[in-house]
Amino acid sequence: MRFDLADYYGGLHCGQCFNVMVGGRWRPTGFEYAADWYLVGIRADDPNGLRARI
């Protein structure tokens, strides 16, 4: 996942909602932190490279 949106949107914060493209569809999600960062409700071994929209 790219977090360089901080320059434009002030950054993404834990619990903030956004959408990611999964299987050709936009899915609502957010990210949380436990032992590592993860996307809520999205199964992805590695979220790096997923298209995201705010």
N, C-alpha and C positions, 0 to 999 in steps of 0.2 A: 504494500500500500504506500502511496506517495503522500507525505505530509508536508510538501512544499506549498500547500495552499495557504499556509500561515501568512505569507506575504500579501495575500489578497483578502482573506476572510478573517484574519485574526487567529487562525488555527482551529483545529478540531479539538473538542474537549470530551472527556469521558461522559457518556450518556447522551451526547448530542446525536440527533437523528440525521441520516442521509440515506442515499440509495446506492446500491452496487448492481452492476450488470452480471447476472448469473443465468446461464442457460438461455441467453437471448432475451431475458426479461429483466426489468428493473425491480429489485427487491428492497424493501425498506429494512434498514438495520441501524446499528449504532455500534460503538466499540466500548468494551469494558476491559478491566485489567484484573486478572487473578494471578496465576503464576507467570503469565505473559499476556500480551494484548490479544483479544479475539473479537470477532464480529458476532453480534447477537443474532441467533437464528440462522446463520449462514454456515454451511459446512464447507470449509476450505482449509486444506492443509497449510497453504501459504497464501495469505490475502494479497501479497505483492503482485502488482500488475492488474488487479481487478479495476475496471472502469468504475469511477464513483462520480456522483453528482450531488450537489448540495441544494 
